[in-house]
Amino acid sequence: MKLVNQQFIKDTNMKHLYTSIYSSPGISRANLAKQTHLSKTTVSTLVDELIEREFILDSGISDSDSIGRKPNCLHVRTNSYYVLVLNWVENTVYACLVDIAGTSVFSEQYQLNPSDTYIACSSSCLYHSILNHYDSKRILGICVVVSAMIDAAHNEVYSTTLSLLDTERENLIDSLRVAFPEFSVALLEDTACYSYAEKIYAGIEEKNFAFLNFSRGIGATLFIEGNMLGKASGSFTQFGHYSLNPNGALCACGNHGCLETMISENRLKSRISEFGSISSLEMQDYVTFSDLGKAVTFRDPTAITMVRQMAWELAQALGNLICTVNPSLIVLGGKIPPLGELFLNEVRNGLKSTGFRKMVDSVTVRYSKLPSDSFINGAMKYFFDIHYSFTDNNTSSFFIG
């Protein structure tokens, strides 16, 4: 037990030091000690180990104007260790190898044949492509990112747009556990990865915030007191299936009038006829948030009316969310930011007339500051921060969320 505790303390301290160097490139050992509240001896010992293991580097004496002996600068080492992110979506596997410093160094897209499985395609990508160019010992782990709810207790993946074979759906998690025996694997939900990227790279300081991911569906991740609710499994919220109209359109979940049937990107094309017609979009088989946002920019009256109604619908749902968890920040991310400022302002205005005013008035609602593929970096950083251990030599762990 004592050895386990010592390993845990050492791993925690190394993570703390690495994170500080990651956040403050060029920091000195002395400032690290001040920032982390660790002793100078502990900092020196652990930094030397991180340098020896090639996680960080000492770039030499700084050019600071400080009086006396100038300190050495510490930086995260690039192109040294990686996390493989496999995004499964609609008969496609997107593979991205991400340097733990944040740079994507390899990316490929694989289309599944009718007889292929997501796991088989992912395995082929790793063993027949990536490992021909990169040392397996430099890959710290694999993140499989899906748009789905992941139930760890019942080994079940549900509420997903993935085209899974029946046998694949039943055995997906068990198959993943043994698919990559040389590596630690984490099965993560995409909205959680988006939200973690927003927290880390957009510098969110609020302890209680909600991240909403708008795509073909609508997902949500909540942070309470700085911690992700339910980890990155996506199983603790079903915000997209909040019903606004029990007599509305039938949703895939079996309910009627869910938020997903009203303002997800997948339903934009079919909803236009409720408000009239948008000539610039009539010939398109699929309408995106960006398409609708452009129509609003050019003052199409139907597009403006539709966007205002969608904003009111979202405001109703957000009013209830705010009364439940009282976030101080709500971030609208995924593919929705190109819908534009009219939508965002109408959501804000709608909140003024719904929900509990004392709570609603103290909430900031904004678009995500990151690109729509930021979930890739979010997955990498989440895996490294939450699941990777500097002191555990077990390379075949399996994590859900």
N, C-alpha and C positions, 0 to 999 in steps of 0.2 A: 504493500500500500504506500509506503514511504517513497519508493522508487517512482511509482505512478504519479504521486503528488509532485515530486521533483521534476519529472518530465513535463508535467502540465505547467508548472510555474516557468520552467525554461522556455517552453513553446510560447506561452503567453507573452513573456518578455521579448522574445525574438520577433514575434508578430508586431508587438508594440514598437519596437525599434524600426523594423522594416517599414511599417506604415508611416512612421514619422519621417523617414528618409524619402519615402515615396511622395509624401505631401510637401516636404521642404527640401527639394534638391539642393545639394551643396552644403547641407547642415554639418556642423562640426560635432565631434564626440562630446565636447563640453556642453554644447547647446542641447544635444540629445539627452544628456543626463538631466539637465534642467527641465526639458520638455516632458520627459517620461517619468521623472522622479525616481530614477534608478541610480544606484551608486556609480561613480566613475569607473570603479573596478569591474562591475557587472557589465556596464556599457562597453568598455574596452574589450573584455573577454568575448562577449557575444558578437560584437561588430567584427572582431578578428575572425570568428568562426563563419559569419555570413560572407566575409570577403573570401575566405579560403574555399567555401562551398560555391562561390561565384554567383551569389544572389545580389551582392552590392559591390561597389568598387570605390577605392580611395583615389581620387583624381589629383591628389597632390595639394600643395599649399595654395590657399586662396589669395585673391588679390585685394582683400579687404584693407581698409584704412586703419584698422585697429592698431593700437600701440602695443609693442612687445612681440612675442613670438606669434606668428600668424598660424591659424589652425588649418588642418587638412580638411578637404571637402569630401563628403560622402554622397554617392549617387546610386540609384538602382541600376543594376547592370542590365543592359538590353541584349536581346538575342541570346539569352542564356537558358531560360526555362520557359515552358509553354503550357497552355491548357487548350485542348481540342474541344471546340464547341460544335456540336452536331444539331442543327435545327431541322426538325421533321415537320414538313408542312405539305399537304395536298399532293401526295405521290412524288415528293421531291425531298432529297436530303441535301442540305446546304452545309458544307464542312468548312470550318474556319479555324486555323491554328493561330492562337493569340499569345504573343509574348506577354509575360506577366507585368511588363512595364506598360502594356496597353496597345502595342502595335500588332496589327494583323499581318502575318508573314506568309500565309498560304490560304487560298480559298478556292473551292471547287463546288460545282453543282452536279448532282446526280439524279437523273430521272428514273423512277422505278418502272420496271417492266411489269406486266400483269402478274407474273409468277414471283416477283421479288418481294422481299420483306424489308422493312426499314432497318432492321438489325443487320441483315445480310448485306445490304447496300452500304451501311455505315462501316461494317467490318472490312469490306472490300476496299473502301476508301482509305481506312487506316493502314491496313497491312500491305496493300498492293500499291499504294501511292505515297502517303505521307511518310511512312517509315523507310521508304527508299531515299528520302532526302534528310530526315531528321532522326537523331538518336533517340530511341525509346526512353532512355534514362533521363532525357531532358524534358519529357512530357510528364507533368505532374499529375495530370488527371484528365478525365473526359466528362464534359457536360452534355447531356442529351436534353435539348430544350423543346418542349411541346406546348401547343395551345390546347390545354386540357386540364381537367381537375384530376389530381393524383391522390388517391386514397391509400395511404401507407398501411393503415390498419387492415385493409381487406385486399391489398395487392391489386388494386383496380385503377384503371385509367378510364375516365368517363367524360361526358360533355365535351367531346373533341370533334374537330373537323378532319382528323386523320382518317384516311381510307385504309382501315385495318382489316386484314383477313380475320375470319372468326377465330381460327386457331391462334393467330397472332394476338388478338385482343385478350384472349383468355390467359395467355402465358407470357404476355409482354414483359412484365416486371421480372418474373422468374428467369426469362430468357436473357434479359439485360444483365442480371446478376452474374451470369457465367460467360457473357459474350466477349468480354475483354479481360482475360485472366491476369494480364500483366499490369493492369491499371486500376486506379480508383475511379469509380464512376458515380456521377450524381445525376439523377433524373429531376429536372427543374421545369417549372411552369414559366411561360414566356413573359407574362405580365410582371411576375416577381423579379425577373431579370431586368426588365425595363426599369422597374421602380428602384432597384438597387443601383443601377447605373445613374439614375437621376439623383439619388441620395449622395453618391460618391463624387460624380463628375460635375454635377451642377451645384454642389456645395450646399445642400439643404441642411439647415440648422434646426428647423422645427422638429420637436420630438414626436409630435402627433400629426401625421399627414397621410393623405390618401393619394394613390396614383391610379388613374384610370387609363386603361389601354383600349383604344378604339381601333378596330380592324374589321375583319369579317364578322367578328363577335365583339363583345365588350367584357373586359376583365377588370378586376380591381385588386389592389394590394394595399393593406393598411399597415402603418407603422404606429405602434403605441409605446410611448415612453422610449422611443429610439430603437425599438425592436420590431422586426417584421412579424406580424401576426401569423402564426402557423407555419413559419419558415417559408421556403420557396416551393411549396407543393400546390399552391393555388386552391387548396381544399377548404379554406376558412371563409371565403366570400363567394357569393353568387350574384354580384351586383347586376350583371347583365340580364338576370332573370327576375329582377324586381318588376312586378306587374303594375303597370300604370293604368291599364284598361282591361278588366276581366272579360269584357265582350269584344276585345280586339282580336287581331290576327293570331292564329295558332302558332305557337313557338315550337321548336324542335324538342324542348324540354317537356312538352305536354301542357303547359299553361297557355293562357291567352294574354295578349297585350304586353308581353315582356319588353323591357327596354331594348333588347337586341332586335326585336321585330319592328322597332320604330326608328332607331337612329344608328344602327350598325351600318357599316359601309355596304354590306351585302344586301341591304334593303333599300338603298337610295333610289335605284332605278325604278323599282315597283311603286315607290311612294310618290313619285313626281305627279302622277295622274290625279292624286288627291287634291292638288293645288292648281292644276292647269297643265301647261306644257312649257318645256324649255327647249327652244329650237336648236340651240347649239349642242344639245345632248341627245336629241331624238334618235340619231343614227348609231349611237353607241350601245353595245350589248351590255356593258358594265359601266356604272358611274362611280367614280371615286369621290372622296371628300375634296380632293384637289380640284376635280372637275366642277363640283358644285360651288366651291369657293371662287373659282374663276368666273363663273356665271354671276355670282353676287358682285364681284369686283366690277363687272361691266353692266351692273344695275338691272339685271333681268328681274322683272317684278315677281315672277313665279318662284324663282330661286330665293329671293329675299323673303317672301312669305313662308316658304318651306323651312328655311334656316331659322327664322324666328320661332316657328312652331316647334322645331326640334330642340331649340334652346330652352323653350318653356317646359318641354317634357323632361329634359335632363335636369332642369332646375328643381322640378318637383321631386325627382329621385334623390338629388343631392341634398335637398332640404331634410329628407328623412334620414339620410346617411349622417348628416351633421348632427342631428338630434340624437343619434345612436352612439356615435363614437367621438364627437366633438373635436374634429381635426382643426388645426389652425391654418392648414394649407391643403388645397386640392389641386393636383396637377393633371391636366388633360393631355395624354400622350398617345403614342402609336401613330396612326395615320391622320388624326383629326386636326393638328395644327394648321395645315393649309386651308381648312375651311374658313379661316380668317377672323378678323377682329369683330365683325358684326355678330357672329355666333357667340364669341367669348363675352362680349359686352351684354348681349341679350341674356346669357346665362346669369351673369352677375346681377342684372336688373331683375330677372325672374326670382332670384333668391331673396330679394328684398320683400317679396310679397308671398313667400312660402316659408314654412319651417318656423322654428322658435327664434325670434328676432335677436335675442341676447346672444345666442350662439352664432347664428348666421352672419350677423354684422361683424363678427371678429374673424371671419374666415377669408383668406385670400384664395382666389381661383385664377390660375394662369395656365398657359400652355407649357408643354415640356420645352426645355432649352436644348435638347439633344436631338440628333438625327434619328430617323425611325429604325435604324439598325443598331442602335445603342445597346440593345439587349445582349448582343454578342459580348461586348466588353463587360456588361453587367454580370453575365454568367461567369466569365473568367474570374472577375474580381470577387464575386460571391463565393465561388469554389475555393479560391485561394484564402480568402479571409475566414470563411466559416469551416471548411472541411479539410484543407491541407494542414498537415502537422510537420513542423521542422524536426520533431523528435520521434515520430512514429514511423518505423520502417515498413509497416504493412502497406503494400502498394496495390492491394486488391480489395479495398473497402467498397461498399455500395451504400449510397445515400439517397434518400427520397426527400427532396426539399432542402 
